[in-house]
Amino acid sequence: MSRQDVQRLLEEYQLIGELLSSLQAQHTTVAELLDELTTALDGVRLLKGGGDGRLVHIGAGLFVSGAFDTREVLTPIGAGYHAFVDLDNAERILRERIEEYSRLKTSLEENLQKLAERAEQIRQVLERLGARNV
């Protein structure tokens, strides 16, 4: 293997490391969004259930107790716009977003695994060739 081939492998290894960092950050963001969407879906389902003395999560581990007689919630509909939608449609929108982000999370996980495997292959080759700092 020529010196240029080794240099290309080192560059690819570094690039893969950067891509892994970027994808891991995206994965973390998507996982956090999924948690937030799931919490919102739980809240909508709680509101649909009606009744007295419900505890509703309002963020940062805080809850408010009370009776809610609402049939609509202000929902983001995209491009920075919000609209009041009934609870059934809010639940549908949240489920769709959860499915979408779940697919994205799965795709990110698959790409992370493939890149990690490629990085490991390159690392092993470089180690066999005696390259340092890999």
C-alpha positions as CSV (number, residue, x, y, z in Angstrom):
1,M,0.0,0.0,0.0
2,S,1.4,3.3,-1.0
3,R,2.0,6.3,1.2
4,Q,-0.8,8.1,-0.7
5,D,-3.2,5.2,0.0
6,V,-2.4,5.5,3.7
7,Q,-3.0,9.2,3.6
8,R,-6.4,8.7,1.9
9,L,-7.3,6.2,4.6
10,L,-6.3,8.6,7.3
11,E,-8.4,11.4,5.7
12,E,-11.4,9.1,5.3
13,Y,-11.0,8.0,8.9
14,Q,-11.0,11.7,10.1
15,L,-14.0,12.5,7.9
16,I,-16.0,9.5,9.2
17,G,-15.2,10.7,12.8
18,E,-16.6,14.1,12.0
19,L,-19.7,12.6,10.4
20,L,-20.2,10.3,13.4
21,S,-20.1,13.3,15.7
22,S,-22.6,15.2,13.6
23,L,-25.0,12.2,13.3
24,Q,-24.8,11.5,17.0
25,A,-25.7,15.1,17.7
26,Q,-28.7,14.8,15.3
27,H,-29.7,11.5,16.9
28,T,-29.7,13.2,20.4
29,T,-31.8,16.0,19.1
30,V,-34.3,13.6,17.5
31,A,-34.5,11.5,20.6
32,E,-35.3,14.6,22.7
33,L,-38.0,15.7,20.2
34,L,-39.5,12.2,20.4
35,D,-39.6,12.5,24.2
36,E,-41.3,15.9,23.9
37,L,-43.8,14.7,21.4
38,T,-44.7,11.7,23.5
39,T,-45.2,13.9,26.5
40,A,-47.5,16.2,24.4
41,L,-49.4,13.2,23.1
42,D,-49.9,12.0,26.7
43,G,-51.2,15.5,27.6
44,V,-53.7,15.5,24.7
45,R,-54.9,12.0,25.7
46,L,-55.3,13.2,29.3
47,L,-57.3,16.2,28.1
48,K,-59.5,13.9,26.0
49,G,-60.2,11.8,29.0
50,G,-61.8,14.8,30.8
51,G,-62.7,14.5,34.5
52,D,-61.6,16.4,37.6
53,G,-58.3,16.7,39.3
54,R,-56.0,15.9,36.4
55,L,-52.3,16.6,36.6
56,V,-50.8,18.1,33.5
57,H,-47.1,18.3,32.8
58,I,-46.1,21.9,32.0
59,G,-42.4,21.3,31.6
60,A,-39.2,21.0,33.7
61,G,-40.9,18.4,35.9
62,L,-43.7,20.8,36.9
63,F,-47.4,19.8,36.9
64,V,-50.6,21.7,37.3
65,S,-53.8,20.2,38.8
66,G,-57.2,21.1,37.7
67,A,-60.3,20.3,35.7
68,F,-60.0,21.1,32.0
69,D,-63.0,21.7,29.8
70,T,-61.1,22.3,26.6
71,R,-61.8,20.7,23.2
72,E,-59.1,22.4,21.2
73,V,-55.4,23.0,21.6
74,L,-53.1,25.5,19.9
75,T,-50.9,23.3,17.6
76,P,-47.9,24.1,15.5
77,I,-48.8,23.3,11.8
78,G,-45.5,24.2,10.2
79,A,-43.5,27.2,8.9
80,G,-43.9,28.9,12.3
81,Y,-47.7,28.9,12.2
82,H,-50.1,27.6,14.8
83,A,-53.8,26.8,14.7
84,F,-56.4,25.7,17.1
85,V,-57.4,22.1,16.4
86,D,-59.7,19.7,18.1
87,L,-58.1,17.1,20.4
88,D,-58.6,14.2,17.9
89,N,-56.7,16.1,15.2
90,A,-54.0,17.2,17.7
91,E,-53.6,13.5,18.7
92,R,-53.4,12.5,15.0
93,I,-50.8,15.2,14.2
94,L,-48.7,14.2,17.2
95,R,-48.9,10.5,16.3
96,E,-47.8,11.3,12.7
97,R,-44.9,13.3,13.9
98,I,-43.8,10.6,16.3
99,E,-43.9,8.1,13.5
100,E,-41.9,10.4,11.2
101,Y,-39.2,11.1,13.9
102,S,-39.1,7.4,14.8
103,R,-38.3,6.6,11.2
104,L,-35.6,9.3,11.2
105,K,-34.1,8.0,14.4
106,T,-34.0,4.5,13.0
107,S,-32.3,5.8,9.9
108,L,-29.8,7.7,11.9
109,E,-29.0,4.7,14.0
110,E,-28.4,2.6,10.9
111,N,-26.1,5.2,9.4
112,L,-24.3,5.5,12.7
113,Q,-23.7,1.8,12.8
114,K,-22.5,1.6,9.2
115,L,-20.1,4.5,9.7
116,A,-18.8,3.0,12.9
117,E,-18.2,-0.3,11.2
118,R,-16.3,1.5,8.4
119,A,-14.2,3.5,10.8
120,E,-13.3,0.3,12.7
121,Q,-12.2,-1.4,9.4
122,I,-10.0,1.6,8.5
123,R,-8.6,1.7,12.0
124,Q,-7.6,-1.9,11.9
125,V,-5.9,-1.5,8.5
126,L,-4.0,1.6,9.7
127,E,-2.9,-0.2,12.8
128,R,-1.6,-3.1,10.8
129,L,0.3,-0.7,8.7
130,G,1.8,0.9,11.8
131,A,0.0,4.2,11.5
132,R,-0.1,6.2,14.8
133,N,-2.8,8.3,16.4
134,V,-5.8,6.4,15.0
